[in-house]
Amino acid sequence: MMNEAEKLSRLADLAREGIPADIDAAHDAAERARFVEAVSRGAAQPRGGALGWVASRVTALSRVDAWLRFLGVSPAHAGRARWGLALAGAAALAVALVALWPARRLDYAVEGAPGAAGGYIAAAAEEARLRFTDGTTVALAPGSALRVAEVDAAGARMLLEDGRASLRVTARPKARWSVEAGPFAVLVTGTAFDVSWTRGDGTLRVDLREGSVTVRGPLAPEGLPLRAGQRLVARMREGDVQISSLDAAGAVGSAAELAPSPAGAAPPGGERNPGPGDVDGDAGAARPEGSRAEGAPAGPPPGGLTAAPDGAVAAPSWAKRVAAGDFRSVLAEAEQRGLGGVLEHGSLDDLVALADAARYARRGDVAQRALTATRKRFPGTSHGKAAAFLLGRMVDDGGSPGAAVAWYDAYLAESPGGPFAAEALGRKMVAVERTAGRAAARPVAELYLKRHPRGAHAPVARDLVEP
């Protein structure tokens, strides 16, 4: 095994072999001086970074000089050896600096909004578009406003103040993009999606077309992941977040397109509850996005509803069809088999699925009957309790806040810790204020703040509590 001197001798030989013969001593000295001067500028910098590493390489070169002298290498050959080692060090240095040097900050250009300044872009009558240097584009719908708050090499942080933006983010390693809308943030790496924010009623909608995103906010502090083909709708006023498929959402339109209609359901203790034979008209649709009450798993369909002859493939259960957005086939099958019979003899799972399908398809009459049948036939179940809240929300959205209060009270009495408790109490507070005034609503607001100090209705509650 070679000792250290032999190793260095071999290193010198290799260096001599790689040095061109036409390099004279003067050229060698000049180039070496320039190299040492350039890299030694970092000697005074902290040793933890790239410049500290450069300084250590300069020290190593001086040690090579000493070893070359120790080995008896002639001055001319020593110069060539040093030059070869300097070239090798320079190559290694270049690789290291490329790896350690900060990546260039992204830039962007704005089209369609000539008055944009300071990162603020407002689309007037026409669409505005941002083009980033990595290929990412942001299309801002007319009437929308967005501010580019931060830009770095990894991406950008943008604030959607109002309106809708369509983003196509270029996928890159360590990319980091976000769109903030009100109290929500959509975290992105590489994907295509639409995000809209209605500042007036605090509604966020995210339509994810490619890739994946995570949505965080007061209604989803841990973050909700979305997959391609999904829509998320978060409503601060109601205090809920719903996720559905884009196909299902498209079947009934966006929440903004659903106009409430007169309510027909009566609250507990009122004049009447709709019965199996009643058709009271559309009571207004609840959210077109969402899942069944409290997210209970689907059970088997009732006997005869989806049974198939021997050898035939049974049709999907109503719950599965609702989850896939096929609301109309559920309603058509229920009416074909006799709506009254389904309401009186159907299983709990199918009553819940029928109510959901009717609400999403804006058949408020059928939804009321299905929810009322659920409460009548399965009063002690979570679905039976949740039906009170859903009925209250339907009549509330339909323009009858006084009737809704009784339904909210029924739900809170039956399920005080239920998944809709915060929304029920918050909606009750607002409904009481609308019907009886601020003084009557103040005790409800105090109770809400005690139970849900960080809830979606907390700002309204604090305003009512303040003198």
Secondary structure, DSSP 8 states (H G I E B T S, - for coil): ---HHHHHHHHHHHHHHTS-TT--HHHHHHHHHHHHHHHHGGGGS-TTSHHHHHHHHHHHHHHHHHHHHHTT--HHHHHHHHHHHHHHHHHHHHHHHHHHS------EEEES-TT-BTTEEE--SS-EEEEETTS-EEEE-TT-EEEEEEE-SS-EEEEEEEEEEEEE----TT--EEEEETTEEEEESS-EEEEEEETTTTEEEEEEEESEEEEEETTEEEEEEEETTEEEEEETTTTEEEEEEHHHHHHH--GGG----------TTSS----TT----------SS--SGGG-------TTTS---TTS-----HHHHHHTT-HHHHHHHHHHH-HHHHHHHS-HHHHHHHHHHHHHTT-HHHHHHHHHHHHHH-TTSHHHHHHHHHHHHHHHHTT-HHHHHHHHHHHHHH-TTSTTHHHHHHHHHHHHHHHH-HHHHHHHHHHHHHH-TTSTTHHHHHHHH--
